């Protein structure tokens, strides 16, 4: 039996879930109606046609990405919290982010995160072009890391693998290094390490 009550928010929630799980191509009005247990006409009533639905999903993604709230006692700690939140949001919704990019709204989507970073570099004492460079360097580091991370996850199995290439016997000058590079990378730890080091370096210039 078809549902008799349905809200626009419920339609968008179900559509976003389909896109997140299977990509935009999987989002058809018929499949969405089946997921919601309603008639296709009801979907059209709430969100219009498929293009209107995609536009609404893009707009909601842009708004969701703006809900970044820095946390921490120091500017450096708050920058790190922004970085962690942004990385998590980018990783959780790659298909939706791609749709935002295709519609030319990427810069608008990242503006709230930029504004949060501007606030923190100002709090650290940076101004002008140096502040702008710091904001962009941190932003590029976050986005670049996520792109590399996603590429590694989607790449085919490597042969020989990194652990095979770094045989301790092949690096007698530093066996601990070879053993460490032979183990799987910890993306979370590397992300925090890189952003923390970059942030400390950039914000540390404020006092000089």
ZIWOKA-V928986 format. One record per residue. N is the residue number from 1. RES is the residue in one letter. PSI is psi in radians with two decimals (999 if undefined). D_LAST is the distance of its C-alpha to the last C-alpha in Angstrom with 2 decimals. Layout:
# ZIWOKA-V928986
N:RES:PSI:D_LAST / N:RES:PSI:D_LAST
This chain:
# ZIWOKA-V928986
1:X:2.34:70.06 / 2:X:2.59:67.40 / 3:X:2.50:65.01 / 4:X:-0.36:66.01 / 5:X:2.45:62.63 / 6:X:2.48:59.30 / 7:X:2.79:56.05 / 8:X:-0.69:53.58 / 9:X:-0.69:50.85 / 10:X:-0.68:53.08 / 11:X:-0.78:53.71 / 12:X:-0.67:50.01 / 13:X:-0.82:49.31 / 14:X:-0.69:52.06 / 15:X:-0.74:51.03 / 16:X:-0.68:47.39 / 17:X:-0.72:48.65 / 18:X:-0.78:50.89 / 19:X:-0.76:48.11 / 20:X:-0.66:45.67 / 21:X:-0.64:48.38 / 22:X:-0.09:50.15 / 23:X:2.85:48.31 / 24:X:-0.57:49.30 / 25:X:-0.46:52.52 / 26:X:-0.19:53.90 / 27:X:1.72:53.67 / 28:X:2.69:57.11 / 29:X:-0.63:58.72 / 30:X:-0.78:61.62 / 31:X:-0.67:59.54 / 32:X:-0.74:57.42 / 33:X:-0.69:60.63 / 34:X:-0.71:61.97 / 35:X:-0.62:58.85 / 36:X:-0.15:59.24 / 37:X:0.72:63.02 / 38:X:3.12:63.69 / 39:X:2.65:65.19 / 40:X:-0.64:63.31 / 41:X:-0.55:64.34 / 42:X:-0.64:62.45 / 43:X:-0.81:59.21 / 44:X:-0.64:59.79 / 45:X:-0.67:60.50 / 46:X:-0.61:57.14 / 47:X:0.01:54.75 / 48:X:-2.67:56.75 / 49:X:-3.08:56.97 / 50:X:-0.70:54.82 / 51:X:-0.69:52.39 / 52:X:-0.67:51.93 / 53:X:-0.77:51.34 / 54:X:-0.70:48.67 / 55:X:-0.73:46.98 / 56:X:-0.67:47.05 / 57:X:-0.72:45.56 / 58:X:-0.81:42.72 / 59:X:-0.71:42.03 / 60:X:-0.62:42.10 / 61:X:-0.74:39.74 / 62:X:-0.74:37.24 / 63:X:-0.74:37.62 / 64:X:-0.67:37.37 / 65:X:-0.25:34.12 / 66:X:-0.15:32.72 / 67:X:1.03:33.37 / 68:X:2.12:29.99 / 69:X:1.85:28.87 / 70:X:2.57:25.50 / 71:X:2.52:25.88 / 72:X:2.87:23.66 / 73:X:-0.48:21.85 / 74:X:2.81:18.21 / 75:X:-0.72:16.75 / 76:X:-0.72:16.61 / 77:X:-0.67:20.23 / 78:X:-0.64:21.35 / 79:X:-0.75:20.04 / 80:X:-0.66:22.01 / 81:X:-0.67:25.01 / 82:X:-0.76:24.97 / 83:X:-0.78:24.89 / 84:X:-0.74:27.78 / 85:X:-0.79:29.79 / 86:X:-0.76:29.40 / 87:X:-0.78:30.43 / 88:X:-0.78:33.39 / 89:X:-0.71:34.54 / 90:X:-0.68:34.39 / 91:X:-0.53:36.31 / 92:X:-0.36:38.90 / 93:X:0.97:40.00 / 94:X:-0.69:39.69 / 95:X:-0.69:42.87 / 96:X:-0.68:41.91 / 97:X:-0.69:38.46 / 98:X:-0.68:40.30 / 99:X:-0.69:42.56 / 100:X:-0.79:39.66 / 101:X:-0.75:38.27 / 102:X:-0.47:41.75 / 103:X:0.16:42.03 / 104:X:0.50:38.82 / 105:X:0.29:37.05 / 106:X:-0.81:34.24 / 107:X:-0.72:31.46 / 108:X:-0.67:33.01 / 109:X:-0.66:33.29 / 110:X:-0.10:29.60 / 111:X:-0.80:28.52 / 112:X:-0.68:28.52 / 113:X:-0.70:26.29 / 114:X:-0.77:23.90 / 115:X:-0.68:24.01 / 116:X:-0.72:23.30 / 117:X:-0.67:20.22 / 118:X:-0.78:19.04 / 119:X:-0.73:19.55 / 120:X:-0.67:17.46 / 121:X:-0.54:14.37 / 122:X:-0.74:14.75 / 123:X:-0.49:15.16 / 124:X:-0.11:11.84 / 125:X:0.02:10.21 / 126:X:2.57:10.29 / 127:X:2.85:12.65 / 128:X:-2.50:14.89 / 129:X:-0.58:15.19 / 130:X:-0.67:12.04 / 131:X:-0.75:13.67 / 132:X:-0.74:16.98 / 133:X:-0.71:16.02 / 134:X:-0.79:14.81 / 135:X:-0.82:18.10 / 136:X:-0.67:20.20 / 137:X:-0.75:18.90 / 138:X:-0.75:19.67 / 139:X:-0.78:22.93 / 140:X:-0.67:24.01 / 141:X:-0.77:23.40 / 142:X:-0.93:25.61 / 143:X:-0.73:28.33 / 144:X:-0.71:28.36 / 145:X:-0.78:28.74 / 146:X:-0.70:31.64 / 147:X:-0.77:33.31 / 148:X:-0.74:33.23 / 149:X:-0.83:34.43 / 150:X:-0.68:37.28 / 151:X:-0.72:38.24 / 152:X:-0.66:38.55 / 153:X:-0.57:40.69 / 154:X:-0.14:43.01 / 155:X:2.67:43.35 / 156:X:2.81:46.62 / 157:X:2.34:46.96 / 158:X:2.41:45.58 / 159:X:1.98:47.91 / 160:X:2.65:46.86 / 161:X:2.91:44.30 / 162:X:-0.70:40.90 / 163:X:-0.46:42.32 / 164:X:-0.52:45.09 / 165:X:-0.50:42.86 / 166:X:1.14:40.81 / 167:X:2.20:43.64 / 168:X:-0.54:42.35 / 169:X:-0.40:44.97 / 170:X:-0.06:43.34 / 171:X:1.12:39.97 / 172:X:-0.36:41.13 / 173:X:-0.33:37.79 / 174:X:1.26:36.18 / 175:X:-0.69:38.87 / 176:X:-0.63:36.64 / 177:X:-0.81:34.53 / 178:X:-0.72:37.78 / 179:X:-0.70:39.08 / 180:X:-0.75:35.97 / 181:X:-0.28:36.08 / 182:X:-0.21:39.80 / 183:X:2.70:39.32 / 184:X:2.50:38.81 / 185:X:2.62:35.26 / 186:X:1.65:34.01 / 187:X:-0.71:32.44 / 188:X:-0.80:31.17 / 189:X:-0.73:29.37 / 190:X:-0.66:27.93 / 191:X:-0.87:26.80 / 192:X:-0.71:24.94 / 193:X:-0.82:23.46 / 194:X:-0.77:22.21 / 195:X:-0.70:20.87 / 196:X:-0.79:19.19 / 197:X:-0.76:17.49 / 198:X:-0.78:16.43 / 199:X:-0.79:15.21 / 200:X:-0.67:13.19 / 201:X:-0.78:11.57 / 202:X:-0.80:10.96 / 203:X:-0.41:9.99 / 204:X:-0.28:7.71 / 205:X:-0.18:5.28 / 206:X:-0.56:5.56 / 207:X:0.00:3.80 / 208:X:999:0.00
